[in-house]
Amino acid sequence: MNKYPLSVLIVVIGLFVIMTGSDSLAQTKIRYINSQRILSEYPEAKEIQKKLDDIRAGYEKEYNNLLKQYETLAKEIENQSLLLSPEKKAQKEKEAQDLAMQIEQYRYEKLGPQGELYKKNLEMTQPLYDKIDQIIQRIGETEEYDYILDVVQGVVLFAKPQYDITNRIMEELEKLK
């Protein structure tokens, strides 16, 4: 299976076909960055990731505690099944059912696709992404690049290392401290 979506390949091929058909190819300035490297090496990004990991760990710890409570209650019901009156057994089973619903709700609200962890991730990372984007825009304009591509996005099929400006972005980020 091809690792690049067909639509991306068509756009890239089309772009190069258009550029090679004109005299401006020699003047086209294309550079690329590796956004994954920026996010893994830039201290502010590392700090944000650590905070998010801590938040996730707290949510997962609470979730696991709820699961243990449920398992304990389920074992209690199973072990005492013959000793409990039908009313008491029904009450315990209702408790277990309510706890299971609480666990599912907690997982959805904290760890789900639109949960608190997702929202905190957006809240904490968006300012960094905006800062990186502003630097890319500024470098693109001041150094008159025609394109700055991100190798992580899968748009670059081939690139010479001398065109990688990831270090330049990292230097500019460091200056903002």
GROMACS elastic network, one bead per residue, 0.5 to 0.9 nm:
[ bonds ]
;  ai    aj funct       b0    kb
    1     4     6  0.88266   500
    2     5     6  0.72245   500
    2     6     6  0.83711   500
    3   154     6  0.81582   500
    4     7     6  0.83497   500
    4     8     6  0.66416   500
    4     9     6  0.67102   500
    4   154     6  0.63921   500
    4   155     6  0.78546   500
    4   157     6  0.88534   500
    5     8     6  0.54097   500
    5     9     6  0.65359   500
    5    10     6  0.88446   500
    5   154     6  0.86948   500
    6     9     6  0.51300   500
    6    10     6  0.61814   500
    6    11     6  0.86887   500
    7    10     6  0.50972   500
    7    11     6  0.62215   500
    7    12     6  0.86412   500
    8    11     6  0.51686   500
    8    12     6  0.61278   500
    8    13     6  0.84974   500
    8   154     6  0.81495   500
    8   155     6  0.65874   500
    9    12     6  0.51491   500
    9    13     6  0.59511   500
    9    14     6  0.83011   500
    9   155     6  0.78146   500
    9   157     6  0.86271   500
   10    13     6  0.51809   500
   10    14     6  0.58674   500
   10    15     6  0.84261   500
   11    14     6  0.50338   500
   11    15     6  0.60201   500
   11    16     6  0.86570   500
   12    15     6  0.50496   500
   12    16     6  0.62880   500
   12    17     6  0.85845   500
   12   155     6  0.72664   500
   12   156     6  0.82503   500
   12   157     6  0.85430   500
   13    16     6  0.52027   500
   13    17     6  0.60609   500
   13    18     6  0.85791   500
   14    17     6  0.50470   500
   14    18     6  0.61162   500
   14    19     6  0.85305   500
   15    18     6  0.52507   500
   15    19     6  0.61617   500
   15    20     6  0.86117   500
   16    20     6  0.59301   500
   16    21     6  0.84517   500
   16    25     6  0.89053   500
   17    20     6  0.52455   500
   17    21     6  0.62431   500
   18    21     6  0.52980   500
   18    22     6  0.69051   500
   19    22     6  0.55450   500
   19    23     6  0.78945   500
   19    24     6  0.69141   500
   19    25     6  0.53954   500
   19    28     6  0.82282   500
   20    23     6  0.74541   500
   20    24     6  0.80626   500
   20    25     6  0.58692   500
   20    26     6  0.89812   500
   21    24     6  0.86206   500
   21    25     6  0.80547   500
   22    25     6  0.62940   500
   23    26     6  0.68378   500
   23    27     6  0.81825   500
   24    27     6  0.52040   500
   24    28     6  0.62072   500
   25    28     6  0.50954   500
   25    29     6  0.85598   500
   26    29     6  0.83101   500
   27   146     6  0.89830   500
   28   145     6  0.75137   500
   28   146     6  0.59645   500
   28   147     6  0.81827   500
   29   144     6  0.74341   500
   29   146     6  0.50183   500
   29   147     6  0.65167   500
   29   148     6  0.85821   500
   30   145     6  0.59371   500
   30   146     6  0.57323   500
   30   148     6  0.57972   500
   30   149     6  0.76096   500
   30   163     6  0.74413   500
   31   140     6  0.89685   500
   31   145     6  0.71283   500
   31   146     6  0.82780   500
   31   147     6  0.62258   500
   31   149     6  0.63183   500
   31   150     6  0.88405   500
   31   159     6  0.85296   500
   31   162     6  0.88045   500
   31   163     6  0.50054   500
   31   164     6  0.60064   500
   31   165     6  0.65707   500
   32   147     6  0.79080   500
   32   150     6  0.55134   500
   32   151     6  0.66806   500
   32   156     6  0.81023   500
   32   159     6  0.78547   500
   32   163     6  0.62597   500
   32   165     6  0.60168   500
   32   166     6  0.73105   500
   33    36     6  0.89148   500
   33    37     6  0.86322   500
   33    38     6  0.85846   500
   33   148     6  0.71262   500
   33   149     6  0.62316   500
   33   151     6  0.62897   500
   33   152     6  0.82836   500
   33   163     6  0.85207   500
   33   164     6  0.55209   500
   33   165     6  0.54583   500
   33   167     6  0.83569   500
   33   169     6  0.80978   500
   34    37     6  0.54738   500
   34    38     6  0.66492   500
   34    39     6  0.89857   500
   34   149     6  0.85758   500
   34   150     6  0.56474   500
   34   151     6  0.54381   500
   34   152     6  0.59695   500
   34   153     6  0.88944   500
   34   164     6  0.77642   500
   34   165     6  0.83099   500
   34   166     6  0.58468   500
   35    38     6  0.50223   500
   35    39     6  0.62368   500
   35    40     6  0.86122   500
   35   150     6  0.64199   500
   35   151     6  0.75366   500
   35   152     6  0.63434   500
   35   153     6  0.86106   500
   35   166     6  0.75360   500
   36    39     6  0.51391   500
   36    40     6  0.61101   500
   36    41     6  0.85582   500
   36   151     6  0.87823   500
   36   152     6  0.64747   500
   37    40     6  0.50602   500
   37    41     6  0.59145   500
   37    42     6  0.80820   500
   37   166     6  0.78069   500
   38    41     6  0.53629   500
   38    42     6  0.55165   500
   38    45     6  0.79856   500
   38   166     6  0.70483   500
   38   167     6  0.84438   500
   38   169     6  0.79699   500
   38   170     6  0.66024   500
   39    42     6  0.57395   500
   39    43     6  0.84539   500
   39    44     6  0.85316   500
   39    45     6  0.53823   500
   39    46     6  0.70629   500
   40    43     6  0.82156   500
   40    45     6  0.68950   500
   40    46     6  0.63804   500
   41    44     6  0.87887   500
   41    45     6  0.74636   500
   41    46     6  0.69512   500
   41   170     6  0.85590   500
   42    45     6  0.53763   500
   42    46     6  0.63150   500
   42    47     6  0.87788   500
   42   170     6  0.69415   500
   42   173     6  0.79521   500
   42   174     6  0.82022   500
   43    47     6  0.61062   500
   43    48     6  0.86237   500
   43   174     6  0.88823   500
   44    47     6  0.50391   500
   44    48     6  0.62202   500
   44    49     6  0.86136   500
   44   128     6  0.79338   500
   45    48     6  0.51017   500
   45    49     6  0.61483   500
   45    50     6  0.86217   500
   45   125     6  0.78208   500
   45   128     6  0.73558   500
   46    49     6  0.50655   500
   46    50     6  0.61660   500
   46    51     6  0.87033   500
   47    50     6  0.51206   500
   47    51     6  0.63196   500
   47    52     6  0.86640   500
   48    51     6  0.51707   500
   48    52     6  0.62095   500
   48    53     6  0.85865   500
   48   121     6  0.85713   500
   48   124     6  0.66697   500
   48   125     6  0.70607   500
   49    52     6  0.50281   500
   49    53     6  0.60256   500
   49    54     6  0.85654   500
   49   121     6  0.86758   500
   49   125     6  0.86976   500
   50    54     6  0.61634   500
   50    55     6  0.86311   500
   51    54     6  0.50746   500
   51    55     6  0.62306   500
   51    56     6  0.86065   500
   52    55     6  0.50406   500
   52    56     6  0.60893   500
   52    57     6  0.85082   500
   52   117     6  0.76486   500
   52   120     6  0.76147   500
   52   121     6  0.66761   500
   52   124     6  0.84018   500
   53    56     6  0.50362   500
   53    57     6  0.60551   500
   53    58     6  0.86401   500
   54    57     6  0.50324   500
   54    58     6  0.62657   500
   54    59     6  0.87395   500
   55    58     6  0.51676   500
   55    59     6  0.63596   500
   55    60     6  0.86438   500
   55   117     6  0.73110   500
   55   120     6  0.88289   500
   56    59     6  0.51391   500
   56    60     6  0.60464   500
   56    61     6  0.84855   500
   56   110     6  0.87018   500
   56   111     6  0.78132   500
   56   117     6  0.67096   500
   57    60     6  0.50448   500
   57    61     6  0.59805   500
   57    62     6  0.86131   500
   58    61     6  0.51151   500
   58    62     6  0.63175   500
   58    63     6  0.85797   500
   59    62     6  0.52514   500
   59    63     6  0.61067   500
   59    64     6  0.86058   500
   59   106     6  0.88815   500
   59   107     6  0.84826   500
   59   110     6  0.66966   500
   59   111     6  0.73984   500
   59   117     6  0.84119   500
   60    64     6  0.59972   500
   60    65     6  0.84911   500
   60   107     6  0.86240   500
   60   110     6  0.89498   500
   60   111     6  0.81895   500
   61    64     6  0.51198   500
   61    65     6  0.61895   500
   61    66     6  0.87195   500
   62    65     6  0.50327   500
   62    66     6  0.63426   500
   62    67     6  0.87304   500
   63    66     6  0.51665   500
   63    67     6  0.63434   500
   63    68     6  0.87841   500
   63   103     6  0.68721   500
   63   106     6  0.71289   500
   63   107     6  0.68451   500
   64    68     6  0.61928   500
   64    69     6  0.86289   500
   65    68     6  0.50838   500
   65    69     6  0.62719   500
   65    70     6  0.86891   500
   66    69     6  0.50668   500
   66    70     6  0.62906   500
   66    71     6  0.87190   500
   66    99     6  0.77943   500
   66   100     6  0.86245   500
   66   102     6  0.84057   500
   66   103     6  0.62559   500
   67    70     6  0.50370   500
   67    71     6  0.61772   500
   67    72     6  0.85861   500
   67    99     6  0.87545   500
   67   100     6  0.81826   500
   67   103     6  0.70385   500
   68    71     6  0.50120   500
   68    72     6  0.60550   500
   68    73     6  0.85079   500
   69    72     6  0.51392   500
   69    73     6  0.61718   500
   69    74     6  0.85783   500
   69    99     6  0.82461   500
   70    73     6  0.51085   500
   70    74     6  0.60482   500
   70    75     6  0.85934   500
   70    96     6  0.63209   500
   70    97     6  0.89348   500
   70    99     6  0.64492   500
   70   100     6  0.68676   500
   70   103     6  0.86273   500
   71    74     6  0.50330   500
   71    75     6  0.61285   500
   71    76     6  0.84800   500
   71    96     6  0.89113   500
   72    75     6  0.52079   500
   72    76     6  0.60945   500
   72    77     6  0.86646   500
   73    77     6  0.61987   500
   73    78     6  0.86083   500
   73    92     6  0.77664   500
   73    93     6  0.86785   500
   73    95     6  0.82666   500
   73    96     6  0.64549   500
   74    77     6  0.51626   500
   74    78     6  0.62130   500
   74    79     6  0.86344   500
   74    92     6  0.86533   500
   74    93     6  0.80752   500
   74    96     6  0.67373   500
   75    79     6  0.59301   500
   75    80     6  0.83573   500
   76    79     6  0.51969   500
   76    80     6  0.59397   500
   76    81     6  0.80358   500
   76    92     6  0.88401   500
   77    80     6  0.53277   500
   77    81     6  0.54786   500
   77    84     6  0.84094   500
   77    89     6  0.70620   500
   77    92     6  0.67323   500
   77    93     6  0.73042   500
   77    96     6  0.89058   500
   78    81     6  0.51794   500
   78    82     6  0.84522   500
   79    82     6  0.77889   500
   79    83     6  0.85286   500
   80    83     6  0.51627   500
   80    84     6  0.60215   500
   80    89     6  0.85474   500
   81    84     6  0.55931   500
   81    85     6  0.84304   500
   81    89     6  0.68776   500
   82    85     6  0.80140   500
   83    89     6  0.89604   500
   84    87     6  0.79010   500
   84    88     6  0.58093   500
   84    89     6  0.55475   500
   85    88     6  0.51324   500
   85    89     6  0.59733   500
   85    90     6  0.84617   500
   86    89     6  0.50505   500
   86    90     6  0.60413   500
   86    91     6  0.85067   500
   87    90     6  0.51244   500
   87    91     6  0.61362   500
   87    92     6  0.86979   500
   88    92     6  0.62116   500
   88    93     6  0.85843   500
   89    92     6  0.51272   500
   89    93     6  0.61193   500
   89    94     6  0.85392   500
   90    93     6  0.50284   500
   90    94     6  0.60727   500
   90    95     6  0.85828   500
   91    94     6  0.50875   500
   91    95     6  0.62675   500
   91    96     6  0.87321   500
   92    96     6  0.62427   500
   92    97     6  0.86222   500
   93    96     6  0.50050   500
   93    97     6  0.61382   500
   93    98     6  0.85809   500
   94    98     6  0.60704   500
   94    99     6  0.84765   500
   95    98     6  0.51141   500
   95    99     6  0.60724   500
   95   100     6  0.85561   500
   96    99     6  0.50567   500
   96   100     6  0.61072   500
   96   101     6  0.86525   500
   97   100     6  0.50732   500
   97   101     6  0.63213   500
   97   102     6  0.86460   500
   98   101     6  0.51295   500
   98   102     6  0.61686   500
   98   103     6  0.86556   500
   99   103     6  0.61070   500
   99   104     6  0.86375   500
  100   103     6  0.50636   500
  100   104     6  0.62940   500
  100   105     6  0.86139   500
  101   104     6  0.51343   500
  101   105     6  0.61005   500
  101   106     6  0.85225   500
  102   105     6  0.50710   500
  102   106     6  0.60300   500
  102   107     6  0.85755   500
  103   106     6  0.51003   500
  103   107     6  0.61727   500
  103   108     6  0.86287   500
  104   107     6  0.51465   500
  104   108     6  0.62010   500
  104   109     6  0.85984   500
  105   108     6  0.51334   500
  105   109     6  0.59970   500
  105   110     6  0.84374   500
  106   109     6  0.51588   500
  106   110     6  0.58717   500
  106   111     6  0.77538   500
  106   112     6  0.87995   500
  107   110     6  0.54765   500
  107   111     6  0.52094   500
  107   112     6  0.61399   500
  107   115     6  0.83423   500
  108   111     6  0.56246   500
  108   113     6  0.75136   500
  108   114     6  0.79538   500
  108   115     6  0.62379   500
  109   112     6  0.59201   500
  109   113     6  0.87002   500
  109   114     6  0.75002   500
  109   116     6  0.62985   500
  109   117     6  0.86585   500
  110   113     6  0.89266   500
  110   114     6  0.83602   500
  110   117     6  0.58274   500
  110   118     6  0.81677   500
  111   114     6  0.79010   500
  111   115     6  0.53442   500
  111   116     6  0.66758   500
  111   117     6  0.57553   500
  111   118     6  0.72915   500
  112   116     6  0.78453   500
  112   117     6  0.78179   500
  112   118     6  0.75462   500
  113   116     6  0.89371   500
  113   117     6  0.86195   500
  113   118     6  0.65498   500
  114   117     6  0.80024   500
  114   118     6  0.57869   500
  114   119     6  0.68422   500
  115   118     6  0.53861   500
  115   119     6  0.63574   500
  115   120     6  0.87424   500
  116   120     6  0.60031   500
  116   121     6  0.84113   500
  117   120     6  0.51110   500
  117   121     6  0.60388   500
  117   122     6  0.86812   500
  118   121     6  0.50550   500
  118   122     6  0.63736   500
  118   123     6  0.86516   500
  119   122     6  0.51858   500
  119   123     6  0.60909   500
  119   124     6  0.85777   500
  120   124     6  0.59533   500
  120   125     6  0.83567   500
  121   124     6  0.53144   500
  121   125     6  0.59118   500
  121   126     6  0.81509   500
  122   125     6  0.53417   500
  122   126     6  0.55813   500
  122   127     6  0.88326   500
  123   126     6  0.58932   500
  123   127     6  0.76499   500
  124   127     6  0.67649   500
  124   128     6  0.77229   500
  125   128     6  0.52973   500
  125   129     6  0.62379   500
  125   130     6  0.86541   500
  126   130     6  0.60281   500
  126   131     6  0.85331   500
  127   130     6  0.50298   500
  127   131     6  0.61607   500
  127   132     6  0.86935   500
  128   131     6  0.50236   500
  128   132     6  0.62229   500
  128   133     6  0.85354   500
  129   132     6  0.51143   500
  129   133     6  0.60345   500
  129   134     6  0.85634   500
  130   133     6  0.50321   500
  130   134     6  0.61231   500
  130   135     6  0.86781   500
  131   134     6  0.51729   500
  131   135     6  0.63715   500
  131   136     6  0.87309   500
  131   173     6  0.79932   500
  132   135     6  0.51769   500
  132   136     6  0.62217   500
  132   137     6  0.86316   500
  132   169     6  0.74408   500
  132   170     6  0.89438   500
  132   172     6  0.89515   500
  132   173     6  0.73824   500
  133   136     6  0.50364   500
  133   137     6  0.60937   500
  133   138     6  0.85326   500
  134   137     6  0.50607   500
  134   138     6  0.60623   500
  134   139     6  0.85612   500
  135   138     6  0.50331   500
  135   139     6  0.60295   500
  135   140     6  0.83245   500
  135   169     6  0.67349   500
  135   172     6  0.70218   500
  135   173     6  0.77727   500
  136   139     6  0.52127   500
  136   140     6  0.59080   500
  136   141     6  0.85061   500
  136   148     6  0.78469   500
  136   169     6  0.69773   500
  137   140     6  0.50461   500
  137   141     6  0.61265   500
  137   142     6  0.85605   500
  138   141     6  0.52043   500
  138   142     6  0.59664   500
  138   143     6  0.82405   500
  139   142     6  0.52202   500
  139   143     6  0.56457   500
  139   144     6  0.77452   500
  139   145     6  0.79606   500
  139   168     6  0.87411   500
  139   169     6  0.82997   500
  140   143     6  0.55474   500
  140   144     6  0.55540   500
  140   146     6  0.73643   500
  140   147     6  0.75446   500
  140   148     6  0.70606   500
  141   145     6  0.66469   500
  141   146     6  0.86791   500
  142   145     6  0.80946   500
  145   148     6  0.69291   500
  148   165     6  0.87588   500
  149   152     6  0.89482   500
  149   153     6  0.82485   500
  149   155     6  0.69817   500
  149   156     6  0.69256   500
  150   153     6  0.55619   500
  150   154     6  0.73304   500
  150   155     6  0.68367   500
  150   156     6  0.71657   500
  151   154     6  0.54524   500
  151   155     6  0.61849   500
  151   156     6  0.53850   500
  151   157     6  0.83285   500
  151   159     6  0.87388   500
  152   155     6  0.77474   500
  152   156     6  0.83842   500
  153   156     6  0.79113   500
  154   157     6  0.73584   500
  156   159     6  0.66861   500
  159   162     6  0.84623   500
  159   163     6  0.70745   500
  159   164     6  0.80001   500
  160   163     6  0.57711   500
  160   164     6  0.74307   500
  161   164     6  0.53613   500
  161   165     6  0.89049   500
  162   165     6  0.80587   500
  164   167     6  0.76423   500
  164   168     6  0.86277   500
  165   168     6  0.50975   500
  165   169     6  0.65224   500
  165   170     6  0.87809   500
  166   169     6  0.51682   500
  166   170     6  0.62717   500
  166   171     6  0.86950   500
  167   171     6  0.61144   500
  167   172     6  0.86513   500
  168   171     6  0.50750   500
  168   172     6  0.63151   500
  168   173     6  0.86712   500
  169   172     6  0.51717   500
  169   173     6  0.62168   500
  169   174     6  0.86861   500
  170   173     6  0.50451   500
  170   174     6  0.62221   500
  170   175     6  0.87585   500
  171   174     6  0.51039   500
  171   175     6  0.63922   500
  171   176     6  0.89947   500
  172   175     6  0.50887   500
  172   176     6  0.66716   500
  173   176     6  0.53088   500
  173   177     6  0.71926   500
  174   177     6  0.56195   500
